[in-house]
Structures are given as C-alpha cells and as structure tokens.
Amino acid sequence: AHLDSWSVSDFDVEAEVMIEKGTYGGLLFRWNGRDMYAMCINLKKQQLEFQSPLGTEVLVFRAFAQERWYRLRVRAADDTLMFFLENQQIDQVVGYRQHDNVYYCDTNQNAIILNVNENGTYKIKLEDDSEKDDVATFGLKPLAGSVGVVANETRLRIRNVVLINLQDYVGSLRHLQQKMDEERQVLRVRDRDAKAALTRRSMAARLIQEIGKLKNGLLNQRMEVYKQAEQQGREEQLRERRLLTWMTLLNVLAKINQEMSQPTKQSQRDSKRLVELDDEAPPPPPPPMRSPPSKEEEELHYRYEAMKAKYAPQWNKAGNRMLGKEKFEKVKNMQAEKDTNAFAGRHKEIAAQRCLDEAINAMSEKEHADWLKKAWCFEHELAEGDDQNQKEEMEQWYLKKVEERKEQAQAPKGIGKNM
C-alpha cells in the first residue's frame, strides 16, 4: 500500500510498525510502479532487510517478535540511503547501484544503471536504448516515488508516520557541491600555473647562468690575445691594427647605406616588402555595410537561443521516436545544407514569389514597400530589420526580378515535335 500524494525523491520518513500476523513487512519508499525499495522486518530469519532492484541485503540481526511496535526510519538524500532502527543508525548505502532507475539530467530522460565503474562513474542506458559511459554522480538524480508499507502474507499495523521532504535541502547541497567542484577546478588550475611558472623561472635562471658563463669564457678568450701581446711588447701595434679594421668596416657599411638610400633602390625595396606583406599578412576585410544589430535584436536572439536549447532534448527525443534518428537528422540539416527540395525551402520560394507579385500589383507606395520588404526577407533568409540600410539593395533586386519576368514573358515558346 502506498500514498500517491507523497511522491518524493529526497525525504526523511519514520513510522512505528507492528506485525500482527505473518512474518514479513515494513516501510516502502521510492515506489514508482517498477522499482521496489523497502526496509522490512523478517521474523523467520530474525533480521532487518533492505530490498532494492539489486536484491535483498541484511541490515542487522535482531530478536524481532509479533505484537510489538518497532520504530523504522529511512533518510534518502540524493544517492545516499540511511537506515535507523529505534532511533539508532544501523547502516548506510552510498552511491547508485546496478539496476537502479535514475533521471539523467543532460537529456532529461529516465535511465537505468548498467554498471558501476571503478573510478566512481556509471554506465547507463537511456529510454531510447542508447548507452552512455563515464557518467558522473552529479549528472544523475534518483526517481521520485511514493511512500507506504509493504507486506507479504502479513497483517501489518502502522502509526505515527512522519515524512519530511528534503528536495529543497538536497537541491541546495547539489548547488553548493557544484560550486565547490568549480572552485576546486580553479584551485587546481592555479596550482598548476604556479608550478609551471616556478619551473619556467628555474629554467630561466639556469639559462641565464649558462649564458653568463659562456659570455665570460668568450670575453676571457678575447682578452687572452691582448695579454699575450702585452707580454711580447706589441700591444700598441695590435690595438692600431684592430682600430684600423673597425674604421674600414664602418666606412664599408656607410657606403652600403648611402647606396641603399637612393630613391630607385629604396622604391624597389619598398615594393618588394609590400608584396611580401600581401602574401604573409594581408589586410583585414572591410567592415560590413549594414549597421550592427540593436540591443533589442540581440536580446531577442539570445532569448530565442535559450528557448531553443531549453526544449531541444524534448523535440530531439520526439523526432527520433517518430522519424528515426537518420531521417530526423536529415530533416534538421535541410535548411543548413540549403536543400532546395526541402519542405521549408520550397515554401520560402513560393512565399517570396507571392510577396513579389503583391509588390508589383500594389496600389500605393507604402503597400509596395511592405510587400517588397517581405519578399526580400524570404529570398535572402533575413529577419525584418531596419530597411534604411537595405533600401538600395532591395530596389536593385526588385528591378532585376522585374526584368527577368519580362524576358520570360517575351521568350518564344518551344515548338512541339508533332507540329
């Protein structure tokens, strides 16, 4: 027996239970018509048991008897179950287990646990028979169910039932857990960056030391020549020769700079550099001719994207069920692939032609502008916006369409084979 009005997933329920006749009975919870979770007294085996889709487990051995009241209590919070007997905790179950039915948050579907991985994640099977592996505990929720009593050929009495709904409390805990996980991730990234920066600083210090040692060795090697010349008494001759070498080199460089500064050679150098720039780093494209969208248009676009993402799992699920995954994917990609044979593409062309006819036959300038604007939007797949920036393009497009219709009307009709 159960109460449909008490359908909860996270709760704390306690009650006093007495077996008057028979040997088996207790508390029923999270009952949704398929899964059975119960905390039951077994008088034959003198034990308190926990029943779940995985099977029956013994919680504790006690000397139970008929015609005696026992206070049973179950606290269910997310994936954790705590069991109490006479206000004392006797056992605890943490984590989902095989055959448990859960709610998969990413696709808003019910799922069943196929396997529990060693790293604490789960392999699940969704309603559409697809499977997902390495699903974290945070992406799953227990299914809500009713609370009641269960008995097997037993007359059972129950009193002093107290049920506390913990869904809001567990929801706040899940939110805090998510924030804590995000903060841990940020701290891990910061710690990684700090270690990487320390490693880079250590490598830079070692590199500077090596470069300093190398430069010091080269400097000593150059000074060795002057030391030897000083010992041999030809220091002045060496210095004069080195000074003459530097003056000669500077004169050659000055001559090269003078030749390269001539206008003809400078223009050749600049043109070659400009050609290389066009190949290596071409200039950016010009800005669009139309003005940027207004704040209202951006907000409308964001609301549309949010609404589309909100209901995407539902229409994906319905489309896969009604049309099949392959056909539904083809229907979704028709517009993206510019498929002119698609339903939407054909009707856009028909709507554009009808609006163009109305624009041609309009009796007033305002009516002509309105119909022309609609035809232009259907033809170019644009939403209605500020026509101040589109006026010239629309008029050119309109004149082009009118000329095409005149040419089609003046073209001679084909002669049949039997004429």
C-alpha angles and dihedrals in degrees: 000000000000142000115243091199090064098065106149137142101202117041149127113232129176133172142162112249129192127183109216098174130008132025111262134059146109147131123336121203140170089022110168100162095272112045122057121206115173142158105214140178114230109199094183094059095028093231142117112238139196116215121200138151087273092059140261122322130187114239101180142338116240139156099257122181140183123261092031130113119235124187110225124186135181126188114194116186117166107302095347127093122189122191126204132188119191090350092305123112110239104172146355134208118202125190135017117288138206116298093016113142112227141168116252107215099198095063100019092238136130114248141179126229109245099176142354111230124219092245092059097260127117140233110220139183118220130213092262089058092251118134132220128193133200093029111169123229090244091065093058134071131188116253116252117246145165129276123226145112132294128203137169113212086328136123108225134186125201133187143163094037114184122183124184119190110224099178095108091044093049090045090056090048091052090050091050090046090053091049090048091050090050090049090049090052090051091049091049090052091048092048091048091049091048092051091046091050091049090050091049091049091050091049091047091051091050091047092050090050092050092048090048091052091048093049091047090052092049091048092051089047091054093045090052090072091056092046091053091047090050091052091049094047097243100104095120093051091051093049092048091050093049091047091051090050092053093047091050091050092049091050091051091050091048090052091050091049090050092052094046092050092066112115096239095053092041092054091049090051093048094048091050091049092050091052090051090049091053089055099041104034113010117193118268119264117266119265117267118273094230121078118254118267117275124246091257091053091049092050090048090051092049091049090050092050092047092050091046091051092046095057098031095101091052097051092040089054093046093045094050090049096048102036105018125249097275097048093042091053089051091051091049093050097047095094094041091053093048090239104184091192091060120109094244093045094052094048092048090056091047091049091048092052092047092051090047090053090051090049092052093049096041117131098208136044093239093051090047092051093048095050092043091052092052092048091049092051093050092048095048098033092239130145118238109271141141106335092195090087094041100046098096093044091049093050092049090048091048093051090047092052092048091051090049091053091049091051091049091050093049095045112107116248118247118262115238123237094246096053 
